[in-house]
Amino acid sequence: MDTLHLDISPNVQWLTSPQLAMPSVAAMVIWQGLGFTMVLFLAGLSSIPQELYEAAKIDGAGAWQRFRGITIPLLQPTMVFVLVTGLIGGMQVLTPMYVMTQGGPLNATKSIVYHLYNQAFLLLRFGYASSLAFVLFAIILILTLIQFRFLRTRWQY
């Protein structure tokens, strides 16, 4: 069956194949968060004063120079926020994996959060789950501090 004249087979095992299950869940999570990310970038873009673009245009800056010299630097705080919250959200994904695959074929979509959930609420091992949660917190904290270290702005506005 040819859908929209694309060469896509309707028999692809998106959620039952160990190779395709995690990319399928990841694509769904990315698509789910794309709207919020775009709203954040639109807010960041609308906060850039138009006078800066006008002054750069008067000074003879081209479109690429204005983008590279004004838009990117002034969007850097928004980019840092999106990257940090994206990392934190990505490390805590449970619901899509639970709803779509229940850990997946051959545990292909089992994450630390899914393992934590199973240990706490299915096996009632609350102490172990609590220690897993603390380890997850420590990993997220370390990765966030690394992001802040490498993505910090070196100027103030």
C-alpha positions in Angstrom: 0.0 0.0 0.0 1.4 3.3 -1.1 0.5 6.1 1.4 0.8 9.7 0.0 3.1 8.3 -2.7 5.8 7.7 -0.1 7.8 4.5 -0.1 6.8 3.6 3.5 5.7 0.1 4.3 2.6 -0.2 6.6 4.1 -3.4 8.0 7.0 -1.7 9.9 7.1 -3.0 13.5 7.6 0.4 15.1 7.0 -0.7 18.7 7.6 -4.4 18.6 11.1 -4.4 17.0 14.0 -4.0 19.5 15.9 -1.9 17.0 13.0 0.5 16.3 11.2 0.8 19.7 13.5 3.3 21.4 13.8 5.6 18.3 10.0 5.5 17.9 9.5 6.5 21.6 12.2 9.1 21.3 10.5 10.6 18.1 7.2 10.8 20.0 8.8 12.5 23.0 10.6 15.0 20.8 7.4 15.7 18.8 5.6 16.1 22.1 8.0 18.7 23.4 8.6 20.6 20.2 5.6 23.0 20.6 6.8 24.1 24.1 10.3 24.6 22.8 9.1 26.7 19.9 7.1 28.9 22.2 10.2 29.5 24.3 12.3 30.4 21.2 9.5 32.7 20.0 9.5 34.4 23.4 13.2 34.8 23.2 13.1 36.2 19.7 10.4 38.7 20.5 12.4 39.9 23.5 15.3 41.1 21.2 15.0 44.8 20.6 14.3 45.7 17.0 16.6 48.8 17.4 19.6 46.5 17.4 18.7 45.1 14.0 18.0 48.5 12.6 21.3 49.9 13.9 23.2 46.9 12.4 21.4 47.3 9.1 22.3 51.0 9.0 25.9 50.1 9.8 25.9 47.8 6.7 25.5 44.4 8.3 24.0 41.8 6.1 21.3 39.3 7.1 23.8 36.6 8.1 25.9 39.1 10.1 22.8 40.3 12.0 21.8 36.7 12.7 25.3 35.7 13.9 26.0 39.0 15.8 22.7 39.8 17.3 20.2 36.9 17.2 22.4 34.0 18.3 24.1 35.9 21.2 20.8 37.3 22.5 19.1 33.9 22.2 21.9 32.2 24.2 20.1 32.4 27.6 17.0 30.8 25.9 19.1 28.1 24.3 20.7 27.3 27.7 17.3 27.1 29.3 15.9 24.8 26.6 19.0 22.5 26.7 19.0 22.3 30.5 15.3 21.6 30.8 15.4 19.2 27.8 18.2 17.2 29.5 16.3 17.1 32.8 13.0 16.1 31.0 14.8 13.6 28.9 16.4 11.9 31.9 12.9 11.5 33.5 10.9 10.0 30.7 8.6 7.4 32.0 5.0 7.8 30.8 5.7 7.3 27.0 7.7 4.2 27.6 5.2 2.8 30.0 2.2 3.5 27.8 3.7 2.6 24.5 5.9 -0.4 25.2 5.9 -1.3 28.9 9.7 -1.5 28.8 9.7 -2.6 25.2 10.6 -5.7 23.4 13.6 -7.3 25.1 13.8 -4.3 27.5 14.7 -2.1 24.6 12.9 1.0 26.0 13.6 0.3 29.7 15.2 3.4 31.3 16.4 4.1 34.8 13.1 5.9 35.6 11.1 2.9 34.3 13.3 0.6 36.4 12.8 2.9 39.4 9.1 2.7 38.9 9.1 -1.1 38.7 11.2 -1.4 41.8 9.1 1.0 43.9 5.5 0.3 42.8 5.5 -3.3 41.4 8.2 -5.0 43.6 7.6 -2.7 46.6 11.4 -2.2 47.1 11.1 1.4 48.3 14.6 1.7 49.8 16.3 0.5 46.6 14.0 2.8 44.5 14.8 5.7 46.7 18.5 5.1 46.2 18.0 4.9 42.5 16.1 8.2 42.6 19.0 9.8 44.5 21.5 8.5 41.9 19.3 9.8 39.1 19.2 13.2 40.9 23.0 13.2 41.2 23.5 12.4 37.5 21.1 15.1 36.5 22.8 17.6 38.8 26.2 16.8 37.5 25.1 17.0 33.9 23.3 20.3 34.5 26.3 21.8 36.2 28.5 20.7 33.2 26.0 22.4 30.9 26.0 25.6 32.9 29.8 25.5 32.9 30.2 25.2 29.1 27.1 27.2 28.0 27.4 30.2 30.3 27.3 33.6 28.8 30.4 35.7 29.0 28.6 39.0 28.7 25.7 40.8 30.3 22.8 42.7 28.6 
